[in-house]
């Protein structure tokens, strides 16, 4: 996945000021997903380099993907 050129932009478009994902919903949902180990390592490295959590990175990626989809 190509990194979003402006991290937080998608979150702001969807209503989270400053990329704060907690403002999208008053409640978070814990999920269990299976992702290849190599991808998890890449995600963790990217998140650490950009001051994000793994969950924050996944949420940002999902929002970016969904924002790019046509209805």
URFENPE-V388571 format. One record per run of one state. SS is the DSSP state (H for helix, E for strand, L for the rest). FROM is the first residue (numbers start at 1). TO is the last residue. Records with the same first field share a line. If there is no record, write none. Layout:
BEGIN
SS = FROM-TO + FROM-TO
END
This chain:
BEGIN
L = 1-8 + 14-16 + 20-20 + 25-36 + 50-53 + 68-71
H = 9-13 + 17-19 + 21-24 + 37-49 + 54-67
END
